[in-house]
Amino acid sequence: MKKNKFYVTTPIYYVNDVPHIGHAYTTIAADILARYNRLKGKDVFFLTGTDEHGQKVDKAAQEKGKSPKEHADILVENFKALWVKLNITNDAFIRTTDSEHKERVQAVLQELWDKGEIEKRSYSGWYCTPDERFWTEKDLVDGNCPECNRPVEQIHEENYFFLMSKYQDKLIKHIENNPSFILPETRRNEVLGFLNNNELGDLCISRPKSRLSWGITLPFDEVFVTYVWFDALLNYYTGPIYLSDTDKPWWPAEHHLVGKDILTTHAVYWSTMLMARGWELPKNIFAHGWWTVDGQKMSKSIGNVVDPNKIVDEYGLDAFRYFLFREVTFGLDGNFSEEALAKRTNSDLANDIGNLLSRTLTMIDKYRGGSVPAPVNGKDRNDLEIKIKQWFDKNYTGNISRSYDSFLEGLHFNNALSELWKIMAEINEYIAASVPWKEEDDETLSNILYTLAESLRIIAIYLYPFMPDTAGNIWKQLGLDTDINSIKIDETSNWGGLKPGTRVQKGEALFPRIDLKKKFKKEKTMDNTVGVHGDAPEKDNLISINDFAKVELKIGIVLEAEPVEKSNKLLKLQVDTGEKRQIVAGIAKAYTPEELTGKKVVVVTNLKPAKLMGVESNGMLLAATDSEGVLSILIPEKDINPGASIR
Ligand code: MSP
């Protein structure tokens, strides 16, 4: 087995309908992992495809008056086109109607039959046609299918059974000995609970052609076709054999990504099939949660099925990719709403990353004629600058690459993203604290601008698996001419990789802001017409009274003031706000320490403590600055006691 390889799969999707957000979700997850592992320098094989046999597809084809294959040939194109649109970098696309797949499925069936792993039995049971599953009497709920609640029919027939039950103990041991075989842990416990408390039956793997002819004929009895799940699960094994362009053995897969509803078929059917055949088990099966839409289950009858094509056309691809993996922990259920997507686009994308890039490039254009300046040693502007550099320093224990790697290896996508956003927040704070547009020392300013541009370059690399277009766009605007799709993270993410003298090329805003008021006003009005509570349309820069109430403002009196060492902007103040606190304020250019002592001021008293130039600050003084740069602190109009609350 190749050590430096990474093989990831998605479920293969039924071609009974068009793709929806659920299909897009798993496939983008696999794409993030594939891109990340390529960045890490691994050989990657990323397989997706379509499940084209069985009752569901047969029925859908009949409804359209087509043969199942004609129908599949039409519908498969929707999936292929969507993957192009979503920037999916799958290495292969398997269709279970491929002759190479069918031949291999037949070979496996023959081998298992020859080994005595399959038996013919006469059988009677309750059959759910839409789910294509047999149930025992005690499984039924009020006489209906326990999964879809639809009526079942009693069927008596001869069939072939895979002797799954004999692998029950071996499977339990495998799951117990391999804690990351099934993830998340809650799902692993569910599967273990099920296996420990129930007797595993054998699996009916044939359907008589008289009842369903659309499938792969059993090699040892041509009156039957293969059960669709037995055929479909084998795609993970057959796909890389005939679809990869190398002779390297890709099996076993690192991750099978699946939705929670199809975990049992993977964890139990597929694992025991592999055991019977004597093949290794996949390293991991990860079951993700389901998306609801505006709080409701997605369904055709409600008419709320989310078409990923439409969302991408309206909000852009990377906003969609980002939202899916930032909003919800992979493994849990989540709720999709366009409004939530638009809000995140404005706050996290247009504001945080978009503004950061645009401010940085504007300053490089304005102060350095569009050339990235050389950093100057020993000219660190403040503690924040030191902290930012440490994050990107591979020798530092708290460096970003370690947490990012461990989050992505555990499929904690949202944590990896929030780690990056924490850094961006600190960088934005660093800009505010360094006030580069007022910096008089040339070398210090060069250092600030380099720190900003270099941070953005490295952030782009980490963003790449999630938002490849955006990462490429940042790359281009920073003036980098290498192809971001072919870089290796270990070589390129070290601090100092950005060459001084690089000509930046400021372009369009990364994410244009969405006018929430305009966009969602109509929907809100519609809500009202159906009696659902509709708030007054919101301006996107307005906050609610509850938001404002979170800020605690008090009157304080400045007891002492002194300059902060090595800083020409910061003053260290001791302020009494009902209790004594130390505040560091960037007002040294406007006020002398003597002027401030004894002044009554307005203080934000519930800010998280921060360190500025190594000095702890507990709160913030309110001050106003006008367009000419005049700075004035706010003082109460009457002589009021320190500690008085401002409401
Ligand atoms: N063909 C089988 C899989 C065989 S794999 C060997 C199948 N296909 S499917 O097209 O019905 O569904 C594929 C995937 O979509 C499943 O992983 C399922 O969990 C996922 N989703 C369907 N609806 C979903 C949501 N609302 N949200 C997230 N994923 C959902 O099953």
Boltz pocket constraint, residues with backbone or C-beta under 6 A from the ligand:
constraints:
  - pocket:
      binder: B
      contacts: [[A, 10], [A, 11], [A, 12], [A, 13], [A, 14], [A, 21], [A, 22], [A, 23], [A, 25], [A, 26], [A, 51], [A, 229], [A, 232], [A, 233], [A, 257], [A, 258], [A, 259], [A, 260], [A, 261], [A, 262], [A, 288], [A, 289], [A, 290], [A, 291], [A, 292], [A, 298]]
      max_distance: 6.0
